[in-house]
Amino acid sequence: MRFLAASLISFALMFAFVPLFRKVALRIGFVDRPNTRKIHRKPIPLMGGAAIYIATIVSLLAFVGVTKMSLCIITGGIILVVVGMVDDYAKSKGEDFPVMPRVIAYLVVATLPLWFGIRIDGVSNLGEGGMLLFPDWLSWSSTIIWVFALINMINFIDGVDGLASGISTLSAFTLFLTALIKGQSDTALLAVILGGSCIGFLVFNFHPARIFMGDAGATFIGYSLAVIAVGGAFKSATFLTMIVPLLALGMPIMDTVIVMLRRLMTGKGLHQADKLHSHHLLMRWGLNQIQTVSFLYLIAAVFCLLSILLLIWTG
């Protein structure tokens, strides 16, 4: 019952905050303007990320309280939302925010879980139930790479109405079920709260979108999913179940790998925006936005289901 209440509260808070932030964004011109690379044809409010952050944090403090994981998400989240809002503001003025300040901010935030004692420690259940601990350098580097990657991956797929918010909803609820199966109640609460915020935002973000999450929302969601996975699915994982969080976030991981390979083959910069993502390809094949998003939801759902089945099978 506590999990349902937490999810419903975060969901309800989105209904309170999104119309408010949308109205403010339209009034001050904080909107994503159309260009040749983008799909939308009219300015869309860009302050969805702030609404997602506030709804998630209020629910988190109400139901989880002050813990290492909640403080980690709050601290890293506010940095990402501020940097993302600056980036989004530049977009609203038709300007490009420099890549390097963002990369530096993402790297700094990716180290935060280590300061809170949240890291990928090693693998367990080796033969007779022992645990192989990673050396510190491997534990630190794998945690930083994972968090940094997820921050960017969710941002990368945020190119079609409802895609990032829908995929994040599936991933969050998958991590929630994973935590439940492993008996990690606090981690499960964090995941279900994030899932409630994402699905609440999806109501306003599905095609035709009335608001975008922007870089502020996408990076915060990616960071939160990464931290929840490290504190939950990766914790006490075996060699085999290390795949579980990778499958739970399989859709953005798959898309990012494909895009990076394409950019390398075409000689483009890895952070240079383009139309090489899966959703762009599907739309070039003739699918509309709803068909494209639905197809990618299906792929993500298959990945998520496989992760749960794998965890149950190995349990």
C-alpha positions in Angstrom: 0.0 0.0 0.0 2.9 2.4 0.8 4.4 1.8 -2.7 1.0 2.6 -4.4 0.5 5.7 -2.3 4.0 7.0 -3.1 3.5 6.4 -6.8 0.1 8.1 -6.8 1.4 11.1 -4.9 4.2 11.7 -7.3 1.8 11.2 -10.2 -0.7 13.7 -8.7 2.0 16.2 -8.0 2.9 16.2 -11.7 -0.7 17.2 -12.5 -0.3 20.1 -10.1 3.1 21.3 -11.3 3.1 20.7 -15.1 0.3 23.1 -16.0 1.9 25.7 -13.7 5.4 25.4 -15.2 3.9 25.2 -18.7 2.1 28.5 -18.2 5.2 30.2 -16.8 7.4 28.9 -19.7 4.9 30.2 -22.3 4.8 33.6 -20.6 8.6 34.1 -20.5 9.3 32.4 -23.8 11.1 29.4 -22.3 10.2 27.2 -25.3 11.9 24.8 -27.6 11.8 26.4 -31.0 11.5 24.3 -34.2 14.5 23.9 -36.5 15.6 21.6 -39.3 16.8 18.9 -36.9 13.6 18.8 -34.7 10.3 17.1 -35.4 7.9 19.6 -33.8 6.6 22.5 -35.8 5.6 25.0 -33.1 7.3 26.2 -29.9 6.8 23.8 -27.0 7.4 24.8 -23.3 10.7 23.5 -21.9 10.2 23.6 -18.2 9.0 20.0 -17.7 12.3 19.0 -16.0 11.8 21.4 -13.1 8.3 19.9 -12.5 9.7 16.3 -12.6 12.4 17.2 -10.2 10.2 18.9 -7.6 7.5 16.3 -7.8 10.0 13.5 -7.3 11.9 15.1 -4.5 8.8 16.1 -2.5 7.5 12.5 -2.8 10.9 11.1 -2.0 11.3 13.2 1.2 7.7 12.4 2.3 8.0 8.6 1.8 11.7 7.8 2.0 13.1 10.6 4.1 16.7 11.5 4.4 18.9 8.6 3.4 22.2 8.3 1.5 20.4 7.4 -1.7 17.8 10.2 -1.4 20.4 12.8 -0.6 22.5 11.5 -3.5 19.5 12.0 -5.9 18.6 15.4 -4.4 22.1 16.7 -4.6 23.0 15.4 -8.1 19.6 16.2 -9.3 19.7 19.9 -8.5 23.1 20.3 -10.2 21.7 18.6 -13.4 18.5 20.5 -13.3 20.3 23.9 -13.0 22.8 23.0 -15.8 19.9 21.6 -17.9 17.8 24.7 -17.4 20.7 26.9 -18.5 21.1 24.7 -21.6 17.3 24.7 -22.3 17.3 28.5 -21.9 20.0 28.8 -24.5 17.9 26.7 -26.8 14.9 28.9 -26.2 17.0 31.8 -27.6 18.1 29.8 -30.6 21.6 29.3 -29.2 23.7 26.3 -28.5 25.1 25.8 -25.0 28.8 24.6 -25.1 29.4 20.9 -24.8 32.3 21.0 -22.4 30.6 22.7 -19.4 27.9 20.0 -19.6 30.3 17.2 -19.8 32.3 18.5 -16.8 29.0 18.9 -14.8 27.9 15.3 -15.8 31.3 13.9 -14.7 31.2 15.7 -11.4 27.7 14.5 -10.7 28.7 10.9 -11.7 31.2 10.9 -8.8 28.5 11.9 -6.2 27.3 8.4 -5.6 30.8 7.4 -4.4 30.7 10.2 -1.8 27.5 8.7 -0.4 28.9 5.1 -0.4 26.8 4.1 -3.4 28.9 2.1 -5.8 29.2 -1.1 -7.8 31.1 -3.2 -5.2 31.5 -6.6 -7.0 29.7 -9.8 -7.7 28.3 -12.4 -5.2 27.1 -16.0 -5.0 30.3 -17.4 -6.3 30.1 -21.1 -5.8 29.5 -21.3 -2.1 27.9 -17.9 -1.6 31.0 -15.8 -1.4 31.6 -12.4 -2.9 34.3 -11.1 -5.3 34.9 -7.5 -4.4 36.2 -5.2 -7.1 39.4 -3.3 -6.4 38.6 0.4 -5.6 39.7 1.7 -9.0 37.4 -0.7 -10.8 34.5 -0.1 -8.4 34.9 3.7 -8.7 35.4 3.8 -12.5 32.5 1.4 -13.3 30.1 3.4 -11.1 31.2 6.7 -12.7 31.0 5.3 -16.2 27.5 3.8 -15.5 26.1 7.0 -14.1 27.7 9.3 -16.7 26.4 7.0 -19.5 22.8 6.9 -18.2 22.7 10.7 -17.8 23.4 11.0 -21.5 21.5 8.0 -22.7 18.1 9.2 -21.5 18.9 12.6 -22.9 19.8 11.0 -26.3 16.4 9.3 -26.7 14.4 12.4 -25.9 13.7 13.3 -29.5 10.0 12.2 -30.1 6.9 13.1 -28.0 6.6 10.7 -25.1 9.6 8.5 -25.9 12.0 9.4 -23.0 9.2 9.7 -20.4 7.6 6.4 -21.5 10.8 4.4 -21.6 11.9 5.9 -18.3 8.5 4.8 -16.8 9.1 1.2 -17.9 12.6 1.2 -16.6 11.7 2.7 -13.3 8.9 0.2 -12.6 11.2 -2.6 -13.7 13.8 -1.4 -11.2 11.0 -1.2 -8.6 10.1 -4.9 -9.2 13.7 -5.8 -9.1 14.1 -4.2 -5.7 11.0 -5.8 -4.4 12.2 -9.2 -5.5 15.5 -8.6 -3.7 13.8 -7.2 -0.6 15.2 -3.7 -1.0 12.2 -1.7 0.2 13.8 1.8 0.3 15.2 1.3 -3.2 11.8 0.1 -4.4 10.2 3.3 -3.0 12.7 5.5 -4.9 12.0 3.6 -8.1 8.2 3.7 -7.8 8.2 7.4 -7.0 10.3 8.1 -10.0 8.0 5.9 -12.1 5.0 7.8 -10.8 6.5 11.1 -11.8 7.5 9.8 -15.3 4.1 8.5 -16.1 2.4 11.7 -14.7 4.6 13.7 -17.1 3.9 11.3 -19.9 0.2 12.3 -19.8 1.3 15.8 -20.9 4.3 14.7 -23.1 2.7 12.1 -25.3 2.0 13.2 -28.9 1.0 15.9 -29.4 3.2 17.1 -26.6 2.1 20.1 -24.5 5.5 20.3 -22.7 9.0 18.9 -23.0 11.2 17.7 -20.2 14.3 19.3 -21.8 17.8 18.5 -20.9 17.0 19.3 -17.2 14.4 16.5 -17.0 16.2 14.0 -19.2 19.5 14.2 -17.3 17.8 14.1 -13.9 15.8 11.0 -14.8 18.9 9.3 -16.3 20.9 10.1 -13.2 18.1 8.9 -10.8 17.7 5.6 -12.7 21.5 5.1 -12.6 21.7 5.6 -8.9 18.7 3.4 -8.2 20.2 0.6 -10.3 23.6 0.9 -8.5 21.8 0.9 -5.1 19.5 -1.9 -6.1 19.9 -4.2 -9.1 23.7 -4.1 -9.1 23.9 -4.7 -5.3 24.9 -8.3 -4.4 24.4 -9.2 -8.1 25.9 -12.4 -9.5 27.9 -12.5 -12.8 24.6 -13.4 -14.5 22.3 -10.9 -12.8 24.7 -8.0 -13.5 22.8 -8.1 -16.8 19.5 -7.3 -15.1 19.9 -3.5 -14.9 21.4 -3.5 -18.4 18.2 -5.2 -19.7 16.0 -2.9 -17.6 17.6 0.0 -19.4 18.1 -1.9 -22.6 16.3 0.4 -25.0 18.3 3.6 -24.3 21.5 1.6 -24.1 20.8 -0.1 -27.4 20.0 3.2 -29.1 23.1 4.9 -27.8 25.4 2.1 -28.9 23.9 2.2 -32.4 24.1 6.0 -32.7 27.7 6.1 -31.4 28.7 3.5 -34.0 27.0 5.4 -36.7 28.7 8.6 -35.7 32.1 7.0 -35.6 31.5 5.5 -39.1 30.4 8.8 -40.5 33.2 10.7 -38.8 30.9 12.9 -36.7 31.5 14.1 -33.2 30.1 11.7 -30.5 28.1 14.6 -28.9 27.1 16.3 -32.1 23.3 16.3 -32.5 22.0 14.5 -35.6 19.2 12.3 -36.9 20.9 8.9 -36.5 18.7 7.7 -33.6 16.3 4.8 -33.8 13.3 7.0 -33.7 14.6 9.1 -36.6 15.2 5.9 -38.6 11.7 4.5 -37.9 10.1 7.8 -39.0 12.1 7.8 -42.2 10.7 4.4 -42.9 7.2 5.9 -42.8 6.0 5.5 -39.2 4.4 8.5 -37.5 5.3 9.6 -34.0 2.8 7.5 -32.2 3.7 4.4 -34.2 7.4 5.0 -33.7 7.0 5.5 -29.9 4.7 2.5 -29.6 7.2 0.3 -31.4 10.1 1.4 -29.2 7.9 1.0 -26.1 7.4 -2.6 -27.2 11.1 -3.2 -27.5 11.8 -1.6 -24.1 9.0 -3.7 -22.5 10.6 -6.9 -23.9 14.0 -5.9 -22.4 12.3 -5.1 -19.1 10.4 -8.4 -19.0 13.6 -10.3 -19.8 15.4 -8.6 -16.9 12.6 -9.7 -14.4 12.5 -13.2 -15.8 16.3 -13.5 -15.5 16.2 -12.3 -11.9 13.5 -14.7 -11.0 15.2 -17.6 -12.8 18.5 -17.0 -11.0 16.8 -16.5 -7.7 
